[in-house]
C-alpha cells in the first residue's frame, strides 16, 4: 500500500511516541560506585598552612627561574602541543556528528546533445536540487553527537592533565638538578677537609710521628671522595638533558642560573577534603567524560536496531532549449519518505550494542581505578611530606653533631690524643650526614610537588 509522504511522517511520529520507552538504559553516576573517604588517613596540615595561591601553584616556591622554565614548557613541550591538536581533532569530529542532525542538500546540472535518426539534433538541459533528511526518532544521531561532544570534553581535560603533569615534572627535575649541584658542592667541601687532613698526616709522617700506612689510608679516603664527584656531575648533566627535553629544547640552548636549593621556598600545603580531588583532578574529569561518551555510544547502538525514516525531496528544471528552461512547464518536483528496518544482519547490530555496553563498563571501571589511584597519590604525598619533615629535623641535629665530632677528632689527632682511624670515621660520618641532608631537602620539595599534582594543581 502506498503511503503519502505527509502520512508517512505522521506514522513515524506516532511510532516514536509509542516506543519512546525503548530508547536506551539509564546509567548510574560513576561516583556512586566509588567510596569517597571523609578524611585523609594521614594527618593533614593545620588550617593556618599556605593555601593554594591560584592555578599557578608553582609560584609558591618563590623561584623566578622555575617560573621561567614553566613558561617555556607550556609554550614548547611537544606532548602538550599534541594534546591541543587532539582537542581540535575531537572538535572537528563533534561538528561532523552534529551535521547529521540537519538536512543534506546537493545540486546538479547537466546538458547533452544527441542526433535523431533523421539527423535532427536534440538538446537536453536540466538543473536539479535534492535534499534528504533522516528523522532522528530514536535519538541515534543525537546520541552520536553527545558521544562526540563528551569525547571532545575528555580531550580538553586530557590536555589539562598533560599540562599539570608536565609542570610537576619540570619542577621536580629542576629541583633534582639543584639538589645534585648542592651534593657536588658538599662533596667538594668534604674533599677539601680531607685534603687538609692529608697534608697534616704527611707532615707528621715526615717527622716520624705516624707511619706511611696512615698516609696511605688518608690518600685512599681522598681518592674515594674525588671519585664520587664525577658520578654526581654525570647525574646532573643527565638531569639537565631531561629538563631540556621537557622544555622542547636542547641542553646546549638551556642556560640555568640556579645553583642551590637553599633559595627555594618550602611551602606548607593543606590537602583540603578528599571529595575535592574528584572535582579538581583533570584526569578524573576526563574519565567521567569518557563514561558519558561510552553511554551515549551505547544509546546510539541501541537506537540503530529500530527503523529509520528517510525524507527526500528534489526539485529542478528541465527543457530541450535553454530559452525555455526557466518556464513553468520545465519545473519538476518530487517528495518521498522511506522506512527501513533491519531484518537480518547476522547479529551485527546486536554485537555492536554488546560492544558498546562493554566499552561503557570498561570506562566505569577505569574511572573507579583512577579515583582509587588518585586517593593513593594524595596519601602517599601526605606521608612523604610528614616523614621527610621529621627526617629533616633529625638530620639537622645529626649534621651539627657530625661537624662537632669531626672538629674534635682533628684537634685530638693533632694533639696525639687519638689515632687516625677515629679521624677517618669522623670524616666518613660528616660526609654521609651532609649528603643525606641535601637529599632530604630535595625529597621534601618533591613531596610537595607530588601533593600539588595529586590534588589537581591549584584552585
Long-range contacts (C-beta under 8 A, 24 or more apart in sequence): 3-337, 5-311, 5-335, 5-336, 5-337, 8-309, 8-337, 8-339, 9-135, 9-309, 9-311, 9-337, 12-135, 12-137, 12-309, 12-337, 12-339, 13-137, 15-137, 15-307, 16-135, 16-137, 16-138, 19-138, 19-306, 22-138, 22-302, 22-306, 23-138, 23-139, 23-299, 23-302, 23-303, 24-139, 24-143, 24-298, 24-299, 24-302, 24-303, 25-298, 25-302, 27-291, 27-295, 27-360, 30-287, 30-288, 30-291, 30-364, 30-367, 30-368, 31-278, 31-371, 33-364, 33-368, 34-367, 34-368, 34-371, 34-372, 36-274, 36-275, 36-278, 36-371, 37-274, 37-375, 38-273, 38-274, 39-273, 39-274, 40-271, 40-274, 40-378, 40-379, 40-382, 41-379, 42-379, 42-382, 42-383, 42-386, 43-382, 43-386, 44-270, 44-271, 44-382, 45-268, 45-269, 45-270, 45-271, 46-270, 47-270, 49-268, 49-269, 49-270, 50-267, 50-268, 50-269, 50-270, 51-270, 52-269, 52-452, 52-457, 52-458, 52-459, 53-458, 54-458, 54-459, 55-457, 55-458, 55-459, 56-458, 57-452, 57-457, 57-458, 58-167, 58-171, 58-452, 60-265, 60-267, 60-269, 61-171, 61-264, 61-265, 61-267, 61-445, 62-263, 62-264, 62-265, 63-174, 63-258, 63-263, 63-264, 63-265, 65-174, 65-256, 65-257, 65-258, 66-170, 66-171, 66-174, 66-264, 69-170, 69-174, 69-243, 69-247, 70-167, 70-170, 70-171, 72-247, 72-248, 72-249, 73-166, 73-167, 73-170, 73-246, 73-247, 73-248, 74-163, 74-166, 74-167, 75-248, 76-247, 76-248, 76-249, 77-166, 77-246, 77-247, 77-248, 78-248, 79-162, 79-166, 80-159, 80-162, 80-163, 80-166, 83-155, 83-158, 83-159, 83-162, 83-163, 84-159, 86-155, 86-158, 86-159, 87-152, 87-155, 87-156, 87-159, 89-155, 90-148, 90-151, 90-152, 90-154, 90-155, 91-152, 93-148, 93-151, 93-152, 94-145, 94-148, 94-149, 94-151, 94-152, 96-148, 97-141, 97-144, 97-145, 97-147, 97-148, 97-149, 98-145, 98-148, 100-134, 100-136, 100-141, 100-144, 100-145, 101-136, 101-141, 101-142, 101-145, 102-133, 103-131, 103-132, 103-133, 104-131, 104-132, 104-133, 105-129, 105-130, 105-131, 106-130, 106-131, 108-316, 122-320, 123-320, 123-321, 123-322, 124-318, 124-320, 125-317, 125-318, 125-319, 125-320, 125-321, 125-322, 125-325, 126-316, 126-317, 126-318, 126-319, 127-316, 127-317, 127-318, 127-325, 128-314, 128-315, 128-316, 128-317, 129-314, 129-315, 129-316, 130-312, 130-313, 130-314, 131-312, 131-313, 131-314, 132-310, 132-311, 132-312, 132-313, 133-310, 133-311, 133-312, 134-308, 134-309, 134-310, 134-311, 135-308, 135-309, 135-310, 135-311, 137-306, 137-307, 137-309, 138-302, 138-303, 138-306, 139-299, 139-300, 139-303, 140-299, 140-300, 140-303, 140-304, 141-300, 143-296, 143-297, 143-299, 143-300, 143-303, 144-296, 144-297, 144-300, 146-292, 146-293, 146-296, 146-299, 147-292, 147-293, 147-294, 147-296, 147-297, 147-300, 148-293, 150-289, 150-290, 150-292, 150-293, 150-296, 151-289, 151-290, 151-293, 153-289, 153-292, 154-286, 154-287, 154-289, 154-290, 154-293, 155-286, 157-282, 157-283, 157-285, 157-286, 157-289, 158-282, 158-283, 158-286, 160-282, 160-285, 161-281, 161-282, 161-283, 161-286, 164-282, 164-453, 164-456, 164-457, 165-453, 166-246, 167-457, 168-449, 168-450, 168-452, 168-453, 169-246, 170-243, 170-246, 170-247, 171-449, 172-446, 172-449, 173-239, 173-242, 173-243, 173-246, 174-243, 174-258, 175-261, 175-264, 175-442, 175-445, 175-446, 175-449, 176-239, 176-442, 176-446, 177-236, 177-239, 177-240, 177-243, 177-256, 177-258, 178-258, 178-259, 178-260, 178-261, 178-264, 178-442, 179-261, 179-438, 179-439, 179-441, 179-442, 180-232, 180-235, 180-236, 180-239, 181-236, 181-258, 181-259, 181-260, 182-260, 182-261, 182-262, 182-438, 182-441, 183-232, 183-435, 183-438, 183-439, 184-229, 184-232, 184-233, 184-236, 185-259, 185-260, 186-431, 186-434, 186-435, 186-438, 187-225, 187-228, 187-229, 187-232, 187-431, 187-435, 188-229, 189-434, 190-225, 190-427, 190-430, 190-431, 190-434, 191-222, 191-225, 191-226, 191-229, 193-406, 193-427, 193-430, 194-218, 194-221, 194-222, 194-225, 194-427, 195-222, 197-410, 197-413, 197-423, 197-427, 198-222, 200-410, 200-413, 200-414, 201-420, 209-416, 210-420, 214-420, 217-420, 217-424, 218-420, 218-424, 221-424, 221-427, 221-428, 225-431, 261-438, 261-441, 261-442, 261-445, 264-445, 266-444, 266-445, 266-448, 267-448, 269-385, 269-448, 269-451, 269-452, 271-378, 271-382, 271-451, 271-455, 272-455, 274-375, 274-378, 276-455, 276-459, 277-371, 277-374, 277-375, 277-378, 277-454, 277-455, 277-456, 278-371, 278-374, 279-456, 280-455, 280-456, 280-457, 280-459, 281-374, 281-454, 281-455, 281-456, 282-456, 283-370, 283-374, 284-367, 284-370, 284-371, 284-374, 284-456, 287-363, 287-366, 287-367, 287-370, 288-367, 290-363, 290-366, 290-367, 291-360, 291-363, 291-364, 291-367, 293-363, 294-356, 294-359, 294-360, 294-362, 294-363, 295-360, 297-356, 297-359, 297-360, 298-353, 298-356, 298-357, 298-359, 298-360, 300-356, 301-349, 301-352, 301-353, 301-355, 301-356, 301-357, 302-353, 302-356, 304-342, 304-349, 304-352, 304-353, 305-342, 305-349, 305-350, 305-353, 306-341, 307-339, 307-340, 307-341, 308-339, 308-340, 308-341, 309-337, 309-338, 309-339, 310-337, 310-338, 310-339, 310-340, 311-335, 311-336, 311-337, 312-336, 312-337, 312-338, 374-454, 377-450, 377-453, 377-454, 378-451, 378-454, 378-455, 380-450, 380-454, 381-447, 381-448, 381-450, 381-451, 381-453, 381-454, 382-451, 384-443, 384-446, 384-447, 384-450, 385-444, 385-447, 385-448, 385-451, 388-440, 388-443, 388-444, 388-447, 389-444, 391-440, 391-443, 392-437, 392-440, 392-441, 392-444, 395-433, 395-436, 395-437, 395-440, 396-437, 398-433, 398-436, 398-437, 399-430, 399-433, 399-434, 399-437, 402-426, 402-429, 402-430, 402-433, 402-434, 403-430, 405-429, 405-430, 406-430
